[in-house]
């Protein structure tokens, strides 16, 4: 199967997401020119940053401003990532409750982004144009 070349990918994922291989595989399949993530030091974000470095792909980090925004910092960061990158495909890596990941992917879905949802075992849902196309409704 030929790789789908995607201009920009937003990675959102649980800090507890444990499958680096799943993140690497999903990014390889999309072959992005730019990887965008929230800069968390564990889980999907750090795996995405590692993949971008190894693949010589540009990355852009949207950090949460915890000191300024307090408990809403992660949600505000998610909104900035989604709002500033219209047309980007979103890869959501869910493990456990993943409230922040579900928020980011749900916001992307509402705004019409293509959203691919993964758990550690593989792809579990695809959303396009705001509606479920494939898999289980997890957002």
MARGUZA-892524 format. One record per residue (C-alpha): x, y, z; residue number from 0; residue in three letters. Coordinates in pm, 1 decimal, always signed. Layout:
# MARGUZA-892524
<node><X>X</X><Y>Y</Y><Z>Z</Z><k>NUM</k><r>ALA</r></node>
...
END
This chain:
# MARGUZA-892524
<node><X>+0.0</X><Y>+0.0</Y><Z>+0.0</Z><k>0</k><r>UNK</r></node>
<node><X>+137.1</X><Y>+344.5</Y><Z>-92.5</Z><k>1</k><r>UNK</r></node>
<node><X>+195.4</X><Y>+589.9</Y><Z>+187.7</Z><k>2</k><r>UNK</r></node>
<node><X>-41.8</X><Y>+880.5</Y><Z>+211.7</Z><k>3</k><r>UNK</r></node>
<node><X>+159.4</X><Y>+1203.7</Y><Z>+211.0</Z><k>4</k><r>UNK</r></node>
<node><X>+11.6</X><Y>+1450.3</Y><Z>+457.5</Z><k>5</k><r>UNK</r></node>
<node><X>+130.3</X><Y>+1808.9</Y><Z>+490.7</Z><k>6</k><r>UNK</r></node>
<node><X>+82.4</X><Y>+1841.1</Y><Z>+868.0</Z><k>7</k><r>UNK</r></node>
<node><X>-4.1</X><Y>+1599.8</Y><Z>+1145.9</Z><k>8</k><r>UNK</r></node>
<node><X>-115.0</X><Y>+1698.2</Y><Z>+1494.4</Z><k>9</k><r>UNK</r></node>
<node><X>-26.7</X><Y>+1431.5</Y><Z>+1751.2</Z><k>10</k><r>UNK</r></node>
<node><X>-229.0</X><Y>+1423.3</Y><Z>+2070.0</Z><k>11</k><r>UNK</r></node>
<node><X>-194.1</X><Y>+1146.1</Y><Z>+2320.0</Z><k>12</k><r>UNK</r></node>
<node><X>-192.8</X><Y>+1029.5</Y><Z>+2673.0</Z><k>13</k><r>UNK</r></node>
<node><X>+125.8</X><Y>+1077.1</Y><Z>+2871.9</Z><k>14</k><r>UNK</r></node>
<node><X>+71.3</X><Y>+713.1</Y><Z>+2965.7</Z><k>15</k><r>UNK</r></node>
<node><X>+60.9</X><Y>+593.0</Y><Z>+2603.9</Z><k>16</k><r>UNK</r></node>
<node><X>+309.0</X><Y>+306.8</Y><Z>+2605.8</Z><k>17</k><r>UNK</r></node>
<node><X>+350.0</X><Y>+202.9</Y><Z>+2242.8</Z><k>18</k><r>UNK</r></node>
<node><X>+629.5</X><Y>+396.5</Y><Z>+2073.8</Z><k>19</k><r>UNK</r></node>
<node><X>+601.6</X><Y>+148.1</Y><Z>+1787.4</Z><k>20</k><r>UNK</r></node>
<node><X>+233.8</X><Y>+240.6</Y><Z>+1731.8</Z><k>21</k><r>UNK</r></node>
<node><X>+315.6</X><Y>+613.9</Y><Z>+1716.6</Z><k>22</k><r>UNK</r></node>
<node><X>+607.7</X><Y>+552.5</Y><Z>+1479.9</Z><k>23</k><r>UNK</r></node>
<node><X>+394.0</X><Y>+327.1</Y><Z>+1258.0</Z><k>24</k><r>UNK</r></node>
<node><X>+108.2</X><Y>+579.8</Y><Z>+1238.0</Z><k>25</k><r>UNK</r></node>
<node><X>+346.4</X><Y>+862.7</Y><Z>+1149.2</Z><k>26</k><r>UNK</r></node>
<node><X>+523.4</X><Y>+649.0</Y><Z>+887.7</Z><k>27</k><r>UNK</r></node>
<node><X>+187.7</X><Y>+571.6</Y><Z>+726.3</Z><k>28</k><r>UNK</r></node>
<node><X>+98.1</X><Y>+941.6</Y><Z>+702.7</Z><k>29</k><r>UNK</r></node>
<node><X>+447.2</X><Y>+1061.3</Y><Z>+593.6</Z><k>30</k><r>UNK</r></node>
<node><X>+395.1</X><Y>+1419.1</Y><Z>+716.8</Z><k>31</k><r>UNK</r></node>
<node><X>+610.0</X><Y>+1718.5</Y><Z>+627.4</Z><k>32</k><r>UNK</r></node>
<node><X>+538.5</X><Y>+1866.5</Y><Z>+973.4</Z><k>33</k><r>UNK</r></node>
<node><X>+463.7</X><Y>+1704.3</Y><Z>+1310.1</Z><k>34</k><r>UNK</r></node>
<node><X>+279.2</X><Y>+1920.3</Y><Z>+1564.9</Z><k>35</k><r>UNK</r></node>
<node><X>+243.6</X><Y>+1817.8</Y><Z>+1930.2</Z><k>36</k><r>UNK</r></node>
<node><X>+201.7</X><Y>+1946.6</Y><Z>+2284.3</Z><k>37</k><r>UNK</r></node>
<node><X>+553.0</X><Y>+1885.1</Y><Z>+2410.0</Z><k>38</k><r>UNK</r></node>
<node><X>+473.8</X><Y>+1650.7</Y><Z>+2698.0</Z><k>39</k><r>UNK</r></node>
<node><X>+788.5</X><Y>+1476.0</Y><Z>+2826.0</Z><k>40</k><r>UNK</r></node>
<node><X>+627.5</X><Y>+1128.7</Y><Z>+2823.8</Z><k>41</k><r>UNK</r></node>
<node><X>+402.4</X><Y>+926.2</Y><Z>+2597.7</Z><k>42</k><r>UNK</r></node>
<node><X>+282.6</X><Y>+1007.2</Y><Z>+2247.3</Z><k>43</k><r>UNK</r></node>
<node><X>+427.6</X><Y>+1360.1</Y><Z>+2227.5</Z><k>44</k><r>UNK</r></node>
<node><X>+784.6</X><Y>+1257.1</Y><Z>+2305.0</Z><k>45</k><r>UNK</r></node>
<node><X>+756.5</X><Y>+961.0</Y><Z>+2065.1</Z><k>46</k><r>UNK</r></node>
<node><X>+633.2</X><Y>+1197.1</Y><Z>+1792.1</Z><k>47</k><r>UNK</r></node>
<node><X>+925.6</X><Y>+1432.6</Y><Z>+1855.2</Z><k>48</k><r>UNK</r></node>
<node><X>+1168.3</X><Y>+1140.3</Y><Z>+1842.2</Z><k>49</k><r>UNK</r></node>
<node><X>+1016.0</X><Y>+1015.4</Y><Z>+1515.1</Z><k>50</k><r>UNK</r></node>
<node><X>+1038.7</X><Y>+1363.9</Y><Z>+1361.0</Z><k>51</k><r>UNK</r></node>
<node><X>+1407.3</X><Y>+1387.7</Y><Z>+1452.9</Z><k>52</k><r>UNK</r></node>
<node><X>+1490.9</X><Y>+1043.7</Y><Z>+1318.4</Z><k>53</k><r>UNK</r></node>
<node><X>+1290.1</X><Y>+1107.6</Y><Z>+1001.0</Z><k>54</k><r>UNK</r></node>
<node><X>+1431.0</X><Y>+1457.4</Y><Z>+946.8</Z><k>55</k><r>UNK</r></node>
<node><X>+1081.1</X><Y>+1605.9</Y><Z>+954.4</Z><k>56</k><r>UNK</r></node>
<node><X>+1009.1</X><Y>+1949.6</Y><Z>+1102.2</Z><k>57</k><r>UNK</r></node>
<node><X>+821.3</X><Y>+1965.0</Y><Z>+1430.1</Z><k>58</k><r>UNK</r></node>
<node><X>+628.8</X><Y>+2239.6</Y><Z>+1606.9</Z><k>59</k><r>UNK</r></node>
<node><X>+558.3</X><Y>+2229.5</Y><Z>+1978.8</Z><k>60</k><r>UNK</r></node>
<node><X>+260.1</X><Y>+2396.8</Y><Z>+2147.3</Z><k>61</k><r>UNK</r></node>
<node><X>+336.6</X><Y>+2403.9</Y><Z>+2518.2</Z><k>62</k><r>UNK</r></node>
<node><X>+74.0</X><Y>+2442.0</Y><Z>+2788.2</Z><k>63</k><r>UNK</r></node>
<node><X>+120.0</X><Y>+2760.0</Y><Z>+2995.6</Z><k>64</k><r>UNK</r></node>
<node><X>+52.8</X><Y>+2609.2</Y><Z>+3339.0</Z><k>65</k><r>UNK</r></node>
<node><X>+172.5</X><Y>+2913.3</Y><Z>+3538.3</Z><k>66</k><r>UNK</r></node>
<node><X>-56.6</X><Y>+3150.7</Y><Z>+3350.0</Z><k>67</k><r>UNK</r></node>
<node><X>-359.2</X><Y>+2932.0</Y><Z>+3268.5</Z><k>68</k><r>UNK</r></node>
<node><X>-361.8</X><Y>+2701.2</Y><Z>+3571.4</Z><k>69</k><r>UNK</r></node>
<node><X>-571.2</X><Y>+2385.3</Y><Z>+3542.4</Z><k>70</k><r>UNK</r></node>
<node><X>-709.5</X><Y>+2488.9</Y><Z>+3202.7</Z><k>71</k><r>UNK</r></node>
<node><X>-362.6</X><Y>+2514.2</Y><Z>+3044.4</Z><k>72</k><r>UNK</r></node>
<node><X>-378.5</X><Y>+2176.7</Y><Z>+2867.4</Z><k>73</k><r>UNK</r></node>
<node><X>-722.2</X><Y>+2245.4</Y><Z>+2723.2</Z><k>74</k><r>UNK</r></node>
<node><X>-618.1</X><Y>+2591.5</Y><Z>+2606.3</Z><k>75</k><r>UNK</r></node>
<node><X>-305.1</X><Y>+2445.7</Y><Z>+2445.2</Z><k>76</k><r>UNK</r></node>
<node><X>-518.5</X><Y>+2187.6</Y><Z>+2265.1</Z><k>77</k><r>UNK</r></node>
<node><X>-743.7</X><Y>+2462.0</Y><Z>+2129.7</Z><k>78</k><r>UNK</r></node>
<node><X>-441.6</X><Y>+2664.0</Y><Z>+2009.1</Z><k>79</k><r>UNK</r></node>
<node><X>-300.2</X><Y>+2358.6</Y><Z>+1826.6</Z><k>80</k><r>UNK</r></node>
<node><X>-628.4</X><Y>+2279.6</Y><Z>+1654.2</Z><k>81</k><r>UNK</r></node>
<node><X>-728.3</X><Y>+2639.0</Y><Z>+1573.3</Z><k>82</k><r>UNK</r></node>
<node><X>-387.9</X><Y>+2733.0</Y><Z>+1430.0</Z><k>83</k><r>UNK</r></node>
<node><X>-359.4</X><Y>+2431.4</Y><Z>+1200.6</Z><k>84</k><r>UNK</r></node>
<node><X>-672.2</X><Y>+2409.0</Y><Z>+987.8</Z><k>85</k><r>UNK</r></node>
<node><X>-661.1</X><Y>+2112.5</Y><Z>+754.4</Z><k>86</k><r>UNK</r></node>
<node><X>-407.6</X><Y>+1915.2</Y><Z>+957.4</Z><k>87</k><r>UNK</r></node>
<node><X>-484.2</X><Y>+1549.1</Y><Z>+1019.9</Z><k>88</k><r>UNK</r></node>
<node><X>-499.8</X><Y>+1457.1</Y><Z>+1388.8</Z><k>89</k><r>UNK</r></node>
<node><X>-355.9</X><Y>+1134.2</Y><Z>+1527.2</Z><k>90</k><r>UNK</r></node>
<node><X>-500.9</X><Y>+1064.0</Y><Z>+1872.7</Z><k>91</k><r>UNK</r></node>
<node><X>-330.1</X><Y>+799.2</Y><Z>+2087.4</Z><k>92</k><r>UNK</r></node>
<node><X>-559.6</X><Y>+693.7</Y><Z>+2370.4</Z><k>93</k><r>UNK</r></node>
<node><X>-459.6</X><Y>+483.4</Y><Z>+2669.8</Z><k>94</k><r>UNK</r></node>
<node><X>-664.9</X><Y>+497.2</Y><Z>+2986.6</Z><k>95</k><r>UNK</r></node>
<node><X>-904.4</X><Y>+785.5</Y><Z>+3051.4</Z><k>96</k><r>UNK</r></node>
<node><X>-700.5</X><Y>+1027.2</Y><Z>+2832.5</Z><k>97</k><r>UNK</r></node>
<node><X>-929.4</X><Y>+1324.5</Y><Z>+2907.5</Z><k>98</k><r>UNK</r></node>
<node><X>-695.3</X><Y>+1575.8</Y><Z>+2741.8</Z><k>99</k><r>UNK</r></node>
<node><X>-649.0</X><Y>+1356.4</Y><Z>+2435.9</Z><k>100</k><r>UNK</r></node>
<node><X>-1023.4</X><Y>+1305.2</Y><Z>+2400.0</Z><k>101</k><r>UNK</r></node>
<node><X>-1076.8</X><Y>+1680.9</Y><Z>+2437.0</Z><k>102</k><r>UNK</r></node>
<node><X>-822.5</X><Y>+1763.0</Y><Z>+2165.0</Z><k>103</k><r>UNK</r></node>
<node><X>-950.1</X><Y>+1495.5</Y><Z>+1925.2</Z><k>104</k><r>UNK</r></node>
<node><X>-1311.7</X><Y>+1591.2</Y><Z>+1992.8</Z><k>105</k><r>UNK</r></node>
<node><X>-1239.4</X><Y>+1958.1</Y><Z>+1924.1</Z><k>106</k><r>UNK</r></node>
<node><X>-1062.9</X><Y>+1860.3</Y><Z>+1601.2</Z><k>107</k><r>UNK</r></node>
<node><X>-1358.0</X><Y>+1643.1</Y><Z>+1501.7</Z><k>108</k><r>UNK</r></node>
<node><X>-1605.4</X><Y>+1926.2</Y><Z>+1563.8</Z><k>109</k><r>UNK</r></node>
<node><X>-1393.0</X><Y>+2157.9</Y><Z>+1348.9</Z><k>110</k><r>UNK</r></node>
<node><X>-1390.7</X><Y>+1907.8</Y><Z>+1063.4</Z><k>111</k><r>UNK</r></node>
<node><X>-1035.5</X><Y>+1777.3</Y><Z>+1087.7</Z><k>112</k><r>UNK</r></node>
<node><X>-968.4</X><Y>+1420.2</Y><Z>+983.1</Z><k>113</k><r>UNK</r></node>
<node><X>-904.2</X><Y>+1234.0</Y><Z>+1311.8</Z><k>114</k><r>UNK</r></node>
<node><X>-745.6</X><Y>+889.6</Y><Z>+1336.2</Z><k>115</k><r>UNK</r></node>
<node><X>-774.1</X><Y>+729.9</Y><Z>+1680.4</Z><k>116</k><r>UNK</r></node>
<node><X>-537.0</X><Y>+459.2</Y><Z>+1806.3</Z><k>117</k><r>UNK</r></node>
<node><X>-495.4</X><Y>+253.0</Y><Z>+2117.5</Z><k>118</k><r>UNK</r></node>
<node><X>-181.5</X><Y>+48.9</Y><Z>+2187.8</Z><k>119</k><r>UNK</r></node>
<node><X>-319.1</X><Y>-233.2</Y><Z>+1970.3</Z><k>120</k><r>UNK</r></node>
<node><X>-387.1</X><Y>-30.0</Y><Z>+1656.1</Z><k>121</k><r>UNK</r></node>
<node><X>-630.0</X><Y>+203.7</Y><Z>+1482.1</Z><k>122</k><r>UNK</r></node>
<node><X>-974.7</X><Y>+193.5</Y><Z>+1639.9</Z><k>123</k><r>UNK</r></node>
<node><X>-1163.7</X><Y>+480.0</Y><Z>+1472.6</Z><k>124</k><r>UNK</r></node>
<node><X>-1150.0</X><Y>+727.0</Y><Z>+1184.8</Z><k>125</k><r>UNK</r></node>
<node><X>-1345.8</X><Y>+1051.4</Y><Z>+1180.2</Z><k>126</k><r>UNK</r></node>
<node><X>-1377.5</X><Y>+1273.4</Y><Z>+875.3</Z><k>127</k><r>UNK</r></node>
<node><X>-1574.5</X><Y>+1592.5</Y><Z>+834.2</Z><k>128</k><r>UNK</r></node>
<node><X>-1700.3</X><Y>+1560.0</Y><Z>+1190.6</Z><k>129</k><r>UNK</r></node>
<node><X>-1853.2</X><Y>+1212.2</Y><Z>+1158.5</Z><k>130</k><r>UNK</r></node>
<node><X>-1746.0</X><Y>+857.8</Y><Z>+1235.6</Z><k>131</k><r>UNK</r></node>
<node><X>-1629.2</X><Y>+678.3</Y><Z>+921.0</Z><k>132</k><r>UNK</r></node>
<node><X>-1471.0</X><Y>+360.7</Y><Z>+1057.6</Z><k>133</k><r>UNK</r></node>
<node><X>-1453.1</X><Y>+181.2</Y><Z>+1390.2</Z><k>134</k><r>UNK</r></node>
<node><X>-1604.6</X><Y>+247.8</Y><Z>+1729.8</Z><k>135</k><r>UNK</r></node>
<node><X>-1723.3</X><Y>+591.3</Y><Z>+1840.2</Z><k>136</k><r>UNK</r></node>
<node><X>-1468.6</X><Y>+675.9</Y><Z>+2109.4</Z><k>137</k><r>UNK</r></node>
<node><X>-1487.7</X><Y>+1055.7</Y><Z>+2121.4</Z><k>138</k><r>UNK</r></node>
END
